[in-house]
Structure formats: C-alpha cells, structure tokens
Amino acid sequence: MRRTRWVRLAVAALVAVAVAAGLDATGATRRAEESTVDARFLLRGERPADDRVAIVAIDDASIGRLGLTSPLPRDEQARMLRRIAAARPRVVAIDLVYRGASKINRDDTLGAADVALVDAIDHARPTVLAITGIHRADGRAATLDFVQGLTLDDLGARPGHVAFGSGTGGTFRRLPATIDGVPSMPAAVAAAWHDRGRGSAAARRRGRGVGPGAWIDYRGPRGSVPIYSMVDVRDGRVPASALRGKVVVIGDTTQAAQDEHPTAWGGQLMSGAEIEAQAIATALEESPLRDGPGWWNVVLLLLGAAIVPLAGLRRGGLAQALAAVGGLAAIVAFAVAAFARDRVVEVVPPLVALGVGTLGSLIVTLGLERIAERRARATLRRFAPAEVVDQLLASGGSGIAPRELDVTVLFCDLRGFTAFAADQPAGSVITLLERYLAEVTAAVTGHGGTVVSFLGDGVMAVFGAPLPAPDHADRALAAAREIAGERLERFNASTGSAFAIGVGLHSGPVASGIVGPAHRIEYATVGDTTNVAAKLEAATKAAGVSLLVSEATHARLAEPDGLREAGRFDVRAGGEPVVAWAPA
C-alpha cells in the first residue's frame, strides 16, 4: 500500500507539472499572470519619482485658455518648443505623430506653421520624434513625411517608435528595445540622454538602457511624474529650472486625443505621455524591473506541484491542506519579495501546479482511504455483523483499539465431526464444514455477536465486543439456543447426518483488540473469561447436555428462564469450581 501511495502521488505531481507547464507554454496563463504583476505594483507601493523626467501637456486647459481646438496648431507647438528649448533640457521627447503638412502654399512650399515647427525642432535638439512606422530618404535615415528630403538626422533628432502595443486587456506593461528595427521611444530617449546627439546615426539609433524581458517600472499612480500645462510653459509661468537638464516629454492629454490607456499600476488609466514618461524613467535606470532567472520559475513550479503530494506520503488530508496553504504562502511571498528587488517571477503556473497537485493528491489519498476502508470492511465482515462493522468504521477505528470490555464468550464444537471426516474425501469434508460454519456464523451475527475465530469444526464468538452491548449475555444465550436447536437440525437434515453439538458460555472481562502483523491481522479477545468458556464447552459432553451457561453469565441475564442448575465444574485452573446452568 505504501509503494502504491508513493507511485500514485508521484504521478499526481508529474501531472501537475505537465498541466501547469502546458498552460504556460500555450499562453493560457498570460492574462492572469499579468494581472498578478499589476497587483504586485500596488503591494510594493509608490517609489520616489525620477526627477530627470517631466511632462509638458497639451491639455484641455491650455486649449481652452488659448481659444483653440484640438489638435494644437503647429505654430503654437513651435512657440512651446522654443520656450522649452530656452530652458535647456537634456532631451526633448515629442510624443506627437506628424502626418502630412498642415498647409501647402501655391508654389508647393510649406506653410508658415510647418516651417516654424521644423525650425523649432531643429532649435530644440537633441529631440526624439514619435513615429508609428519608418520613412526612408535615399535608404539612409528617417524623415518627417511632410518635409521632402529633410531627415531627422538633419534636425539633430532620432525616431522613437511609439506603437509598442500593450499586453492583455490593452494594458501597457512591457518595454521593448526596438520595434521593426526602430528603437522604441524610451530606448531612443535613453540613447539620446547618454549620447547627447554625438556619434554616428547608427550608434544613436541603437537604443540603450532597455534590456531583454524589461517591464515598465511604474513609480506610482497617475500624476507621479511632474506635469506642466503647455500654456503655462509657453507663457513663462513655469520656471526654467523645472525643465533644465531633464527629459521633457511633450504629449497631448486632451479628451479629444483619446490617448488614455490602462497601466500595470492596478489597471489605472494614464495618458500616453505619462506612460511614455514612466517608460523613459525606466530606460534611464537601465530597466531595473525585469524577468527573473528562468530557473526560479522552474523551482517554483516544481514546489507547487510536489509540496502537497510529498505531504501525502506520510500524512492525511489535514497535513495536505496545511501543505497547500503553506505552498501558496511561499509562492506568493517569494514573488512579492522578488518584485520588491526588481525581479518578476511567474506566479500563476506554480499556483496552477499547486492546485492540480493538491487535487491529485487528495484524489489519491481519498482513493487509497476508500480502498483501505473496503479492505477493512471485508476483513471485519468475516467476524462481525454488518451494523457492527458500520459503527466501527464510523468511529474511525476507535472501536477496535485495545481496551478491556465486559463480554460473554461463546465456544461451540460439532461432536463426532473429526471422526466422521477421517473416512470422507477432502472435498466433502470442506463442503460440510462450510455449511456448518455458515449456520453458526449466521446465528452469532444475527444476535449481534462477533465471530473471533474458526477452530476446525469449533467456533469462538464474543458478544459485547468490539462494541459494548449491555445485553451481551442475553444475546449470547439466544445465539447458543439457536445454534444447538434449529441451526443444528437444519444442518443435519441437509447433510443426512446426526451430529451433536456442545456450547459453552461465560461472561467477564477480556482484553479486546486487533493482533498480528500488518499482513495477517485478526481480532482477538484474551483473558480468563475466554478460557472458562472453552472449558465449559468441553464439559458439555461429560455432562450430557448441549449447552452450559456459567453462573457469571446467568447473573447477567435479563430473562434466565428455561435453565436449570447443572452442577459445579472444575474449569478454572487453581480456582473454585464454576456453577453452570443447562437447558431445563
């Protein structure tokens, strides 16, 4: 049974590993996993904002105060850019996508607003311009698509791809280094921060500070990055020191722009400019928040799959439940602690493995318990009535724990059967013996007794054990009368024989319990009471009666009618003779 348990629990653990790993490999756990990352941000709490990044927002307040409509005209954007450039920021990140010229003159020249914007971009260098694709001029560098032949390099600018998408649920979580070979906006800004526009175009496009497996490390909720209204910047109400030496992110936060998205900070909405700012701060820190080593995830998955099955090897359901709770706490605690140290480990696959392992382990445990119960029931039914077996199993086995009980012991023997069997074929002997033992067993169990053992053609039974019965003497006498009466008559009639029988009853204390090695257990009642009952049965032949009832049993009878005193019998070694009673 122990080997079977080990094998089945090992299978449960392996199935848990396979299920969790399979779901993880197919991406089925991705949404749930990313949701746990969102929760981990909230559990970690806010961190100090990166003072190297600020936002200049083209907001509804600015549009309203200027009496304009969104999008902000390019000449106004140019004025804003020149004011920002005057503050001497380190890098300007323009999170606005320019598509086409706002005006083309009759002579095919750009309108004044577009020219002003180009000049302002050139004046604000180094800058990073948002793009959603890449446009090439003679195969070398990105261009503004409304200025033919003018590359971003000519403006001291570099492209920053802003279409880096989102995770499940439209939530922005990951920070890619490049998209279609173009640096993402945060990566391009980080490169510009370090390079300040020096070196080759390829080197400046390379993108630094964004490692593999990087996450946007949100420092806090909406408003964690300093935000200044565009009109206040343009009109000089924001001190130059607020922007000097920093990355200034310019973005449209008006309602008309519809540029708000859920973030990993508990799913909270932020403007695209603020998401870019948080991502840029992450890139400047060289992406501290990233996926942990792969072997961490493997260890957690194996822990989740194995902890409950291991507990089930030697313990029951309670230990497995405690192991499941402990495994859950360990996995979550490790993930939270790792996140506090800027490492993201998988939580859902280990928890899936824990759930499957727990379910499998409980199924195995309950299955083995059912098998053990069936075996116990089959064993007990060999010598106890069905209702006694049910009560024993319902008591959790406490009814067959070693203890002292007051009982009545019955011994009976089929007289003359040994001599008869000597001249009969073995098959006939066994067949007759089975019939006889079946009759005696039916009588014993029918009156609530327990068959302890078969001794050839003899039977030992007990009443009042393994479960106490206050009327055990009356039950034993009723069974003895049935055995010596109708049961014997039916057996003789069915076999064409004329056997006699002897039955002895004695009441008193016995030691009751299960004895024997694990592979060969038996129920036993041991004590002087048992010995006296056996000797009374043996004395019935000399006394010429079929039943002898000891005085101790007689005293316990509620209805002792139909018995007569049969005399005294020396059945107790070294003790006084025992008065016995026989049928009248």
N, C-alpha and C positions, 0 to 999 in steps of 0.2 A: 504493500500500500504506500509506503514511504517513497519507493522508487517511482511508482505511478504518479504520486503527487508532484515529485520533482520534475518529471518529464512534462506533465501537463502544464505546470506553472511556467516552465521554460518556454513551452510553445506559446503560452499566453503573452509572455514578454516579447517573443520574436514577432508575433502577430502585431503587437502594439507598435514595435519599431517599424514594421513594414507599412502599416496603415499611416502612421504619422509621417514617415519619410515620403510615402507615395503622395499624400495630400500636399505636402510641402513642394515636392517636385513638380506637381501639376499646377501650382499656383492657387490651389483651392483655399489655402490659409492666408493668402496675402492680405485681403481686406481686414480680416480680424487681427492679423499681426500688426498692420499699420495703425489700427485703432489703439492697440496697446502702446505703441510709440507715442501717440497723442496723449494718452493718459500719463505716460512717464514724464512728459514735459511738465504737466501740471503737478505731479508728485515731486519733481525736482525743484520746482518753484522758479521765481524770477532770478535772473542774474544781472549784474550791472550792465547798462547799455554801453556799446562800443562808442567812445567819444570821437572816433575817427570818421563817423558816418553821420550825415544829416540829410534831411529831405526838404526840398522846396516843392510845395504842392500847388499845382494849378487847380484850385478848389472852387467850390460854388461861391464862397465869399468873395474871392478875387474876381470872378466873372461878374458877379452882381455889382461890386463896387466900381468896376470899370465900365459897366453898362454894355457889356458884350454878350455874345452867345458862344457856347462851346462848339467846336474846338477853338482854343485861343488863337487869334490871328498870329501869323508868323512874325509880323513886325513887332508885336508885343512880346513874343517869345525872344526876339532878338534883343530888345531892351532889357528883359530879365537876364538873359545870358551875359550881357555886358556888365550889368551890376554884379552878378555872381563872379565873373572873371576879375572884377576890380578887387574883390575880397581875397584873391589869390588862393583858391582851393587847390588841393593837390591833384585831384582828378574830378572831372565833371562827367557824370553818367546820365545821359539823356534817355529816359525811358519813354520816348515818344517815337512812334513809327511814322516816317515821312513817305508818303506815296504820291508821286507826281507833283508838278508845280502848282502853286495856288493861283498863278496868273501868268499868261504868256502874252507879251506885247506883240503888236502888229509886225514888228521886224524880227519876230521869233526870239526875242530876248526875254530873260526872266523879268517878272515883275519886281518892283522895288522891295516888297516884303520878303520875297525869296532871297534876293541879293543880300538884304540886311541880315537874314538868318544865316546865310553861308558865311558872311563876314564875321558874325558873332561867334559861330562855331570855330572858325579859324582863330579868332582872338582868344577864345577860352581854352585853347589847347593846354594839356592833353585832355581829350574827350573820348568817351565811348558812346557810340550811337547804337540805339536799339534797331535790330533788323529781325525779320522773320524768315529771310532767305538770304541768298548771296547774289550780288550782281557783279559782273566782271567787266573791266575795261582792258582791252587787249590781253586778256588772260592773266592779269597780274594781281589786281587788288580790287577790293570792294569799292563801290561808288554810291553816291547819292543818286537815286534813279531819276531825279528831276534836274540834275546838273550834268549834262553830257560831257564826258572826257575828264571830269574832276574826280579824282579818287579820294578816299578817306585819308590815305597817307598824305596827300597834298594838304589836307586840313589839320594834320597832326592828330588825326582821330583813328580809332580802330573799331571794327564791328563787334557788337556783343549780341549774341543770339538770345532772344527773349522767349522764343517758343519752346521752352524746355519742358512744357507739359506739366502734368500733375499725376498724382497717384490715384488710387481708388477713391471714388466719391468726389473727384475733382479737387482733391486736397493737395496742396503743394508741400512736399516733404523732402524730395531728393534734390541734390545739387550736381548736375552733370558738368564735366570739364569742357566738353565740346558737344556740338550738335551738327551733324552732317559735315564734320571737319572744321566748323567755325566755333571759336571759343564762346561759351555762354557769357552772358553779361557779367555775372560775378567773377568768372575766371578772367575775362578781359580787363575788368577794373583792377583785380589783384595784380595782373601783369603790368598794367599802366602805373599802379602805385609803386611797384618796385623799379620799373624801368624809367619812369618819367619821360617816356617818349624816345629814349635813346636806343640805339642799336638798329638792326635790320627789321624790316616789316615782318618777316617770318618769326623772328625772335619775339617781337612784340605781340604777335598773334598767338603765340604758343599757349598762353594761359597758365598761370602758376597759382598755387595755393589751393587747388581743388584736387584732392586725392581720390582714388577709387573707393567706391562704397560710401561717399560723403553724404551726409544729411544736412539740411538747412538747420543750423543751430539757433532756434528761436530763443532770444534772450528773455522774452516776456510777451505779454499780450499786446493788442493794438495800442499804439502810442508809445511803445518802448523806445523807438528811435525818434530823436527830436525832429519835429515837423514845423516848417515855417511857411506861411502863406505867401504865394508868389507876389501878390500886390504889395505886401509889406517889404519884401526883398527889393522889388523894383523901385519902390518909393523911398528906400533908405531907412526904413524903420527897424530893420534887423541889423545889429552891429556886425561889422565885417569879421570880428573875432569869432562869431558863431559859425562862420564858414571857412575861415582861413586854415589852410593846411589839411583840409578834410576831403573826403569823398562826398561830393554833393550830388544827390540823386534827384533828378527833375522828373516829375510824373504827374499825370492827370488823374485827380481824385474826385472829379465831379460826378454827379449821379448820371449825367449823360454819357460819360465814358463807359459806364457799366464794367468797371475794371476792379471788381472785388471778388475774392476767392477764399474758400475755406483753407485754413492752415493747420499745421500739426499742433498748434497751441490749443489743444482741446477742441479743434474744429472751428475756432473763432475766425470770422471774416476779417481780412485785411485787404487794403488796396494793393494793386500790382506794384506800385512804387515802394510800399513798405515791405512787401515780400522781397523785392529786389534788394532793398537796403539790408534786411536781415540776412539774406544770402551773401551779399557783399561782405558784411561783417564776418560771416563765417569763413569766406575765402581769404580775407585778410589774416585771419587766425590760422590759416592753412588747414582748414577743415578739421577741427579737433573732434567733432562728433562723427564717428564713422562706425561701420560694422566691426564687431569683434572678430577675433580669430575663428575660423570655421570649426576648429576642434572644440571650442567652447559649446557651440550648438550641438555637436555630436554628443558631448558628455552630458549635457542637459537632457537631450532626447533619451539617451540610454538610462539616465537616472529616472526619468519619468516612467519609462517602460518597465524598469526592473524593480523599483523600490517596493511596490505592493506585492508582486509575486514572491520576492525574497522574504517579505514578512509572512507570507502564507506558507512558507516551508515548514515552520515550526509553530506557528500561532494561528488563532482562529480569526473570525470576522472582525472582532474589535481591534485586534492588532493591525489588521489590514486597513481598517478605516483610519486608524491613527497614522499609519504609514502614508496613506493617501493625503491626509491633511498636512502631514509633515513635508511630503514631497511638493505639494502645492506651495506651501510657505517657502520652501527652499528655492524653488524655481523663480517665484515672484521676487523674493528678496535678492537673489543674485542678479536678476535682470535690473531691478531698481538701483542696486549698488553699482553695477557696471555702468548704467546710464549716468549716474552721478559722476563717474570717472570718464565720461565721453565715449563709451563703447555701447553699441546696440547689439544685444543678443536676441535670438529668437525665443519667443515665449509660447506661442500657440502650438507649434509642433511638439515640444515637450509636454505641454498640457494635454494635447490630444493623446500622446503616448501614455501619459499618466491615466487618463480616463479609460482608454482601451485596456491598458494593463490592469487597472482596478476592476473593470467589468469582467475581463477574462479570468482574473484571479478569484473573484467572488463566484463566478460560474463554476470554476474548477473546485473551489472549496465546498460550495453547496452541493455540487455533483458528488464529490467524494463523501460528503456527510450523508447524502441520500443513500449511496452505496453501503456505507458503514451501517446506516440505520436498517437497511434491508437485511444485511447480514446479521445484525444483532437481533432483528425481529425473527428471522428464520431460526437463529440459534435458540432464542427464548421460547419460541413456539414449540420447540421439541419437548419442553418440560413444563410449560406454564400455559394456562388458558389465555384466550385472546384478550380478554379485558384486563388481565394482569399485565400482559405484555404492553398493551397500550398505556396503562398507568406508569409502568416502569420507564418507557421511552419518554413519556410526557414529563416525568420527574427529572429528566436529564441523566438518568443512570444512578441517581442517589438512592433509589430503592434497592439496588443490588450492591451498594457499598458495604464493606464488612461491618456487621453490627450484631448485637445479641437480641434475640426475639423469643417470645413465649409462643410455642407452636405445639402442634400434635403431629407426630411422625407415624407413618403407616408403612408396614412391611407386609408383603404378601408373597406366597410361593405356591406354585402349582404342584401338588403332590403326585409323585409317580411319573412325572414327565421325563425325568432323567433316565429312568429305567426303560421307559417306552421309546425314547429317542435312540437308545443303543441299538435297536433292531430295525430302525427305519432309515430310508435313503435320506441323504442330507437335504435334498430339495424339499421333501415332505416335512422334515423337522422344522426347517426355517419357515415354511408356509404356515404350519400350525402355530409356531411361536409368534409369528406376526399377527395372526388373528387374535391370539390370547392377549398379547401386549396391547393391541388396539382396543380390546374390550376394557382392559384395566385402565388404560390411559383415558378413555372416554369417561369412565366413571369418576376418576380423580379430577380431571379438568372440569367436568360437568358440575362438580360441587365446589369449584374454586380452589382446588389443590394444585400443587406443582410436582410434576414427576422429576425426581432428582436423578435417578439412575435406573438402568435395567441390569439385573444381575442374573444373566441366563434366563431362567423362567421365573425369576424373582423380580419384584419391583419395589423400589423405595420411593415414597412420596411424602410431601410435607404440606401441612395446612397452616396458614398464618404466616407464610413467608414465600417469596421475598417481601411481600407487602403484608403488614399486620392485618389480622382479622380477629376481632374479639370472640367470634363464634366458631373458632377453628376446630374445637372438639366436636361440636355437633356436625360440622361439615365432614370431618374425618369419619365419624361413625356412619353417617348416611352413605358415604362413598364405600365404606367397608361392607355394609349390608348389601349394597347394590352389586359389588364385586362377588361376594360369596353367594348371592342369590341369583338374580335374573341374568347377570353377565356370565356367570359360570354355566348356568343352564343353557343359555343361547350358544355358548362356545361348544359345550358337549354335544348339543343337538346338531350343530353344523358339522362337527367332525366325526360324529358317531362314536364318541369316546365317553368314558365315565370318570373323568378326573375329579379329584377333591382339591380343596384349597385351604390354606391357612393364612389368617390375617392377624397381625398384632398392632395394637395402638398404644402409644404412650405420649403423655404431654409433659412439657417442661421447657427450660431454657436451652437454646442452641446457639452456636456461632454460625451466622449465615453470611454467605458471600461467594464471589467468583474465585475459583482457584485454577491453577495450571499455567503453563507457559502461553505466550500470546497466540501460538498456532494451535493450541489444544486446550481451550478453556472449558470449564464446567462449573455449574452451580453446585454448591455443597452446603449441607447443614451438619455440623460436627458437635459432638458432646455426648454426655451420658444418656441423655434422652433418646438419642438415636440407637445406642447400644441396647437399651432396655426394650425398645420397640422391636428390634431384631430378635432378641431372645424370646420375647413373648410370642412372636410368630412361630419360632421353632418349637415352643412349648405346646402349641395347639394340637399337634399330632398326638403327644402323650396324653393330653387332657381329653382327647376325643371330641374336640369342638373345632369349628371353622373360624372362630373369632375370639380373641382375648383382648379385653379393654382394661388398662391399668387403672388403679384407684385414682391416680392423678388425673387421668382423662375423665373418669367417671365423675369426679368432683367438679369438673368444668362444664359438664353437660347441662344445658337448659332443660332438656327432656330426657332423663335417663331411663324412661320406661322400656320394658321389654328386655331387661338384662337381669341376670342373677349372679350372685357371688359364686365364683368357680373355685376359690381356694387361694392358697398362698404359693408363690412360685419364686424359686431362687434364681433370679435373673439379673441381680445386681451384684457384681463382684465385691466380696468382702462386706456387703451391706445386709440390711434386714430384707427378708422375703417381701415380695411385692404382692399385694392383694389384687386379684384380677377378676373381671366380670366377663360372663359369656352370655350369648343369646338365651332367653328363657325357653 
